[in-house]
């Protein structure tokens, strides 16, 4: 929900950081966003904006199905595919960094940065 929240051109900012890339979103994340679109106010609007961004992404399926929470499936996918994850969720970011997975996150609510441990 970062792009709507901070008015950032997410894909342009990522391109500036890493060059060419293939944006991928997990099917479970799309489902979660779809559920959030029913919310009123800022959260619902941000989820609807997120779904609009999904149209520019490849949608991937995970092997673990519904047995793990969505955040854990994102972490497992990134670990398995050796890819960066874009998130501002502190707990997800910390879990990714603890596993040595790079994270793209907001810095000072203006620019994206790559975090690594």
C-alpha positions as CSV (number, residue, x, y, z in Angstrom):
1,X,0.0,0.0,0.0
2,X,3.1,2.1,0.0
3,X,2.5,3.8,-3.4
4,X,-0.9,5.2,-2.4
5,X,0.3,6.1,1.1
6,X,3.4,8.0,0.1
7,X,2.5,9.0,-3.6
8,X,5.5,7.1,-5.0
9,X,5.8,5.8,-8.5
10,X,6.8,2.3,-7.3
11,X,7.9,0.8,-10.5
12,X,10.0,3.8,-11.5
13,X,11.7,4.0,-8.1
14,X,12.5,0.3,-8.2
15,X,13.9,0.6,-11.7
16,X,16.1,3.4,-10.5
17,X,17.4,1.2,-7.7
18,X,17.9,-2.1,-9.5
19,X,17.5,-1.6,-13.3
20,X,15.3,-4.0,-15.1
21,X,13.1,-6.3,-13.1
22,X,10.1,-8.5,-13.3
23,X,7.4,-7.5,-10.7
24,X,5.9,-10.6,-9.1
25,X,3.0,-10.8,-6.6
26,X,1.8,-13.9,-4.9
27,X,-1.8,-15.0,-5.7
28,X,-2.4,-15.0,-1.9
29,X,-1.4,-11.4,-1.7
30,X,-3.8,-10.5,-4.5
31,X,-6.6,-12.4,-2.5
32,X,-5.7,-10.5,0.6
33,X,-5.8,-7.2,-1.2
34,X,-9.1,-8.1,-2.7
35,X,-10.6,-8.7,0.7
36,X,-9.2,-5.4,1.9
37,X,-10.8,-3.4,-0.9
38,X,-14.1,-3.7,0.9
39,X,-12.8,-1.5,3.7
40,X,-13.8,2.1,3.8
41,X,-11.5,5.0,4.0
42,X,-7.7,5.1,3.4
43,X,-7.1,1.3,3.8
44,X,-9.7,0.4,1.3
45,X,-8.5,3.0,-1.2
46,X,-4.9,1.8,-0.8
47,X,-5.9,-1.8,-1.4
48,X,-7.8,-0.8,-4.5
49,X,-4.7,1.1,-5.7
50,X,-2.6,-2.0,-4.9
51,X,-4.9,-4.2,-7.1
52,X,-4.4,-1.7,-9.9
53,X,-0.7,-2.1,-9.6
54,X,-1.0,-5.9,-9.7
55,X,-2.1,-5.6,-13.3
56,X,1.5,-4.8,-14.2
57,X,2.9,-7.9,-12.3
58,X,3.2,-11.6,-12.9
59,X,1.0,-13.5,-10.4
60,X,2.8,-16.4,-8.9
61,X,1.5,-19.4,-6.9
62,X,3.2,-20.8,-3.9
63,X,3.7,-24.5,-3.2
64,X,2.7,-24.4,0.4
65,X,-0.9,-23.6,-0.1
66,X,-3.0,-22.3,2.8
67,X,-0.9,-24.0,5.5
68,X,1.3,-20.9,6.2
69,X,0.3,-17.3,6.7
70,X,0.6,-15.0,3.7
71,X,3.6,-13.2,5.1
72,X,5.5,-16.4,5.6
73,X,4.7,-17.5,2.1
74,X,6.1,-14.2,0.8
75,X,9.3,-14.9,2.8
76,X,9.6,-18.5,1.6
77,X,9.0,-17.4,-2.0
78,X,11.7,-14.8,-1.8
79,X,14.1,-17.2,-0.2
80,X,13.4,-19.9,-2.8
81,X,13.7,-17.5,-5.8
82,X,16.4,-15.3,-4.5
83,X,14.5,-12.1,-5.0
84,X,14.0,-8.8,-3.2
85,X,10.8,-8.0,-1.5
86,X,9.1,-4.6,-1.5
87,X,7.4,-4.0,1.9
88,X,7.0,-1.4,4.6
89,X,5.7,-4.0,7.1
90,X,8.3,-4.0,9.9
91,X,7.8,-7.6,11.0
92,X,8.0,-8.9,7.4
93,X,11.0,-6.7,6.8
94,X,12.8,-7.9,9.9
95,X,12.0,-11.6,9.1
96,X,13.4,-11.2,5.6
97,X,16.5,-9.4,6.7
98,X,17.1,-12.1,9.4
99,X,17.1,-14.7,6.6
100,X,19.5,-12.7,4.4
101,X,16.8,-11.6,1.9
102,X,17.0,-8.0,0.6
103,X,14.1,-5.6,1.2
104,X,13.1,-2.5,-0.7
105,X,11.5,-0.1,1.7
106,X,10.6,3.5,2.1
107,X,13.1,6.0,3.4
108,X,11.9,9.2,4.9
109,X,8.5,8.7,3.2
110,X,10.1,10.0,0.0
111,X,12.4,7.4,-1.7
112,X,12.8,3.7,-1.8
113,X,16.0,2.1,-0.5
114,X,17.4,-1.4,-0.5
115,X,18.1,-2.9,2.9
116,X,20.4,-5.9,3.4
117,X,22.1,-7.6,6.4
